[in-house]
Amino acid sequence: MKTLSIPREQVHAHFTARADRYDRSSNWCTDGGILDRMLALLAPNPDTRLLDLAVGTGLVSRHLRPHVGRITGLDITEAMMVQAQDAVDEMVISPAEAMPFADGSFDAVVCRQGIQFMDLGPALGEVRRVLKPGGRFLTVDLCAYGPEDRDEYFEILRLRNPARRNFFVRGDVAAALTEAGFDPVTVEELVTAEDVEAWSDHGAIAEHRREGIRAVYWRASAAFCARHSVQVGEGRIVDHMLFGLTVGVR
């Protein structure tokens, strides 16, 4: 895992700039296969009290809402959260590292593509604190496949998202949850195809960063291209990106 020191204000500014087009910014945002697997791994019931951590525009909550009793959404970006009003029962503006909830408040916590922007140790400690004993935490995160693609992929992710703090390689998130006291910890993996032109055109980075992303793909090593099944041609780049769906039990 690689970690950068990024101020919370930079994360807030980045997602404020992306709020209007966030739901269209990646194929994975609305990927029904990922959302369905999240539902299966959480295994909620009609009485489940769920915390959607880094709720964003409410895409995950909207999918899970028919299957749970109550959803609380937490985020630091008001411009994102205003779009989630129909998907949650309660909205809370707060950093994950200091959540304003009592111990054991939730049966389950879900976080898709959120922990990459957090101070990981304190945030995971807070997740464990607000979960009931036996409660589940599901986090869904982009990861490098391994050492063969790590450096190039981290550079691509850094250029696309300058607010990103944590860069994961397969297995890093499971190790972090185990260190935070979750047991057992299990991982399932899914791959999603992303059109890099659409994926990089999210409204919060300058064109020179998009050019930098293209350049990494154009000069990418054979090992990276093979691992990501990269397709380049006619002005289009497609990358097959790895998601880890990691579940930890309180």
VOGU-3710 file (C-alpha; in Angstrom, 3 decimals, decimal comma):
1> mktlsipreq> 0,000/0,000/0,000  1,143/3,543/-0,770  -0,164/6,479/1,270  0,055/10,196/0,515  -0,589/13,096/2,873  -3,654/14,838/1,425  -5,589/17,514/3,374  -9,276/16,828/3,950  -10,065/20,190/2,335  -8,559/18,938/-0,926
11> vhahftarad> -10,798/15,853/-0,856  -13,829/18,067/-0,233  -12,920/20,419/-3,087  -12,292/17,557/-5,503  -15,687/15,961/-4,956  -17,505/19,273/-4,930  -16,137/19,802/-8,436  -17,198/16,281/-9,489  -20,650/16,264/-7,910  -22,729/17,177/-10,960
21> rydrssnwct> -21,356/14,417/-13,177  -20,207/11,871/-10,594  -22,817/9,232/-11,457  -21,628/9,258/-15,075  -17,915/9,389/-14,319  -17,181/5,646/-14,329  -18,728/2,448/-15,616  -18,376/0,927/-12,153  -20,577/3,622/-10,566  -23,759/2,021/-11,874
31> dggildrmla> -22,443/-1,493/-12,521  -25,321/-3,746/-11,475  -23,014/-6,728/-11,029  -20,962/-4,947/-8,377  -24,065/-3,638/-6,613  -25,687/-7,076/-6,590  -22,577/-8,694/-5,130  -22,448/-6,009/-2,456  -26,020/-6,845/-1,486  -25,232/-10,560/-1,349
41> llapnpdtrl> -22,109/-10,058/0,758  -23,833/-7,756/3,238  -26,793/-10,174/3,536  -29,038/-7,595/5,263  -32,548/-8,146/6,583  -35,543/-5,810/6,903  -34,374/-4,716/10,367  -30,779/-3,910/9,400  -29,526/-0,474/10,425  -26,991/0,436/7,736
51> ldlavgtglv> -24,343/3,142/7,589  -23,340/4,124/4,055  -19,889/5,605/4,650  -18,835/8,143/1,990  -22,405/7,943/0,706  -21,732/10,359/-2,147  -24,718/10,693/-4,457  -26,473/7,693/-2,893  -25,947/5,115/-5,643  -25,195/2,300/-3,196
61> srhlrphvgr> -27,919/3,277/-0,722  -30,489/3,467/-3,495  -29,702/-0,125/-4,490  -29,730/-1,440/-0,904  -32,694/0,549/0,399  -35,422/-2,067/-0,349  -33,495/-4,668/1,642  -32,707/-2,843/4,911  -34,597/-1,142/7,706  -32,834/2,218/7,967
71> itglditeam> -29,913/3,897/6,188  -27,705/6,657/7,522  -25,477/8,333/4,947  -22,231/10,012/6,005  -19,945/12,151/3,855  -17,903/15,361/4,006  -19,130/16,783/0,678  -22,473/18,533/0,791  -22,685/18,893/-3,005  -22,577/15,114/-3,355
81> mvqaqdavde> -24,900/14,335/-0,458  -27,737/16,567/-1,634  -28,268/14,044/-4,436  -28,663/11,206/-1,907  -31,649/12,653/-0,043  -34,129/10,196/-1,554  -31,877/7,218/-0,819  -31,235/7,581/2,920  -33,228/8,170/6,086  -30,622/10,410/7,683
91> mvispaeamp> -27,689/12,420/6,309  -24,692/13,307/8,442  -21,823/15,561/7,390  -18,744/14,327/9,214  -15,298/12,876/8,589  -15,078/9,107/8,910  -12,224/9,456/11,370  -14,506/11,012/14,028  -18,086/9,814/13,515  -20,795/11,284/15,772
101> fadgsfdavv> -22,446/7,955/16,586  -22,612/5,895/19,744  -20,767/2,593/20,004  -22,623/-0,266/18,350  -25,069/1,940/16,437  -25,188/-0,105/13,224  -25,701/-3,678/12,088  -23,694/-3,092/8,911  -21,417/-0,499/7,325  -20,752/-0,227/3,600
111> crqgiqfmdl> -18,186/1,934/1,840  -17,593/1,859/-1,913  -14,491/3,675/-3,142  -14,306/5,752/0,027  -11,492/4,517/2,251  -8,941/5,555/-0,360  -9,591/9,157/0,764  -9,423/8,551/4,521  -6,808/8,369/7,236  -7,109/4,620/7,153
121> gpalgevrrv> -6,241/3,489/10,687  -8,507/5,954/12,519  -11,322/5,468/10,002  -11,305/1,679/10,349  -11,187/2,034/14,115  -14,295/4,204/13,982  -16,090/1,744/11,695  -15,407/-1,067/14,127  -16,539/1,073/17,062  -19,921/2,003/15,556
131> lkpggrfltv> -20,685/-1,568/14,489  -22,560/-3,955/16,751  -20,715/-7,157/17,718  -21,081/-9,525/14,781  -21,833/-6,637/12,412  -20,382/-6,571/8,911  -18,227/-3,988/7,200  -18,053/-4,187/3,404  -15,568/-2,005/1,569  -15,180/-2,002/-2,221
141> dlcaygpedr> -11,922/-0,657/-3,616  -9,865/-0,418/-6,779  -6,600/-2,319/-6,376  -3,496/-2,979/-8,397  -3,225/-6,646/-9,353  0,324/-6,977/-8,031  3,929/-5,754/-8,352  3,814/-6,064/-12,134  1,243/-3,276/-12,561  1,512/-1,384/-9,262
151> deyfeilrlr> 3,720/1,565/-10,187  2,031/2,392/-13,498  -1,468/1,948/-12,089  -0,740/4,086/-9,038  0,492/6,851/-11,365  -2,716/6,629/-13,410  -4,868/6,779/-10,267  -2,851/9,697/-8,860  -3,285/11,687/-12,063  -7,018/10,969/-12,235
161> nparrnffvr> -7,647/11,717/-8,591  -5,167/14,074/-6,896  -7,224/13,843/-3,673  -6,511/10,131/-3,250  -4,594/9,230/-0,077  -4,373/5,425/-0,212  -3,306/3,257/-3,136  -3,975/-0,458/-2,693  -2,472/-3,616/-4,105  -4,503/-6,822/-3,970
171> gdvaaaltea> -4,577/-7,979/-0,335  -3,796/-4,610/1,265  -7,354/-3,860/2,351  -7,853/-7,288/3,910  -4,620/-6,845/5,845  -5,740/-3,409/7,068  -9,083/-4,767/8,286  -7,367/-7,631/10,074  -4,980/-5,191/11,765  -7,977/-3,091/12,841
181> gfdpvtveel> -9,467/-6,105/14,648  -12,029/-7,446/12,181  -12,295/-11,240/12,198  -12,919/-13,064/9,975  -11,975/-11,079/6,873  -12,871/-12,350/3,405  -12,279/-10,986/-0,096  -14,089/-11,396/-3,393  -12,821/-9,874/-6,648  -14,568/-8,410/-9,672
191> vtaedveaws> -13,215/-6,789/-12,831  -14,869/-3,886/-14,656  -14,000/-2,464/-18,080  -13,483/1,303/-18,158  -13,267/3,570/-21,190  -10,330/5,703/-20,062  -11,446/8,795/-21,993  -14,815/8,801/-20,208  -13,264/7,719/-16,896  -10,795/10,605/-16,879
201> dhgaiaehrr> -13,336/13,229/-17,987  -14,946/13,713/-14,571  -14,765/17,487/-14,355  -12,248/17,917/-11,530  -8,844/17,714/-13,249  -7,138/19,833/-15,876  -6,487/18,535/-19,389  -2,768/18,126/-18,734  -3,605/15,416/-16,185  -5,754/13,605/-18,739
211> egiravywra> -2,854/13,838/-21,183  -0,627/12,372/-18,495  -3,019/9,425/-18,067  -3,018/8,765/-21,816  0,775/8,926/-21,866  1,082/6,258/-19,153  -1,125/3,921/-21,187  0,688/4,642/-24,451  4,078/3,804/-22,947  2,803/1,085/-20,584
221> saafcarhsv> 4,881/-2,037/-20,097  3,875/-5,326/-21,647  3,287/-6,724/-18,156  0,852/-3,911/-17,289  -1,018/-4,210/-20,589  -1,352/-7,967/-20,224  -2,540/-7,807/-16,626  -5,125/-5,090/-17,378  -6,078/-6,496/-20,800  -5,546/-2,974/-22,143
231> qvgegrivdh> -7,138/-2,214/-25,504  -5,818/0,801/-27,424  -7,060/1,959/-30,808  -8,888/4,673/-32,750  -8,517/7,196/-29,933  -9,951/4,823/-27,343  -8,288/3,127/-24,371  -10,060/0,410/-22,375  -8,664/-0,828/-19,060  -9,952/-3,837/-17,119
241> mlfgltvgvr> -9,732/-2,729/-13,498  -9,707/-4,927/-10,411  -12,091/-4,342/-7,505  -11,674/-6,027/-4,149  -14,900/-6,543/-2,172  -13,616/-7,020/1,372  -15,856/-8,030/4,272  -14,770/-7,799/7,894  -16,833/-8,938/10,875  -16,816/-6,946/14,126
//
